[in-house]
């Protein structure tokens, strides 16, 4: 009787691992910028950068146009 229980538990654990392994994989869609309904973000201006050892940090300004 114990072997049937062991097989059942093994199958449950295996199914759980399969679901977890494949649920987070793959491309969901193209990256999109955040969007607020009724507003449009204009092109950036006043672009500046700082350069560290192996890192570049960008800073910029942008205007928000209300539709």
C-alpha positions in Angstrom: 0.0 0.0 0.0 2.9 2.3 0.7 4.3 2.0 -2.8 1.1 3.4 -4.4 1.3 6.3 -2.1 4.9 6.9 -2.9 4.2 6.9 -6.6 1.3 9.3 -6.2 3.4 11.7 -4.2 6.2 11.5 -6.7 3.8 12.3 -9.6 2.3 15.3 -7.7 5.8 16.7 -7.0 6.9 16.0 -10.6 3.8 17.9 -12.0 4.4 20.8 -9.6 8.0 21.1 -10.7 7.0 21.0 -14.4 4.4 23.8 -13.8 7.0 25.9 -12.0 9.7 25.3 -14.5 7.7 26.3 -17.6 5.5 29.1 -16.1 8.1 31.8 -16.1 9.9 31.1 -19.4 9.5 32.7 -22.7 9.0 36.2 -24.1 5.6 37.7 -23.1 5.7 40.6 -25.6 7.8 43.5 -26.7 9.0 46.0 -24.0 6.7 49.0 -23.8 7.3 52.3 -21.9 5.0 53.1 -19.0 1.9 54.9 -20.3 -0.6 57.1 -18.4 -4.0 57.6 -20.2 -4.4 61.1 -21.4 -0.7 62.0 -21.4 2.0 61.7 -24.0 5.7 61.8 -23.1 7.7 64.0 -25.5 11.2 63.2 -26.8 14.0 63.6 -24.2 16.2 66.7 -24.2 19.1 67.9 -22.1 20.8 64.6 -22.2 23.8 64.2 -19.9 26.0 61.3 -18.8 28.5 60.3 -16.2 31.2 57.8 -16.8 32.5 55.6 -13.9 35.0 52.7 -14.2 32.8 50.3 -16.1 29.4 52.1 -15.9 27.7 54.8 -17.9 24.7 56.6 -16.2 22.4 58.7 -18.4 20.3 61.6 -17.2 17.7 63.5 -19.3 14.6 65.7 -19.1 11.3 65.3 -20.9 8.0 67.1 -21.1 4.6 65.5 -20.6 2.0 66.7 -23.1 -1.7 66.4 -22.1 -4.0 65.3 -24.8 
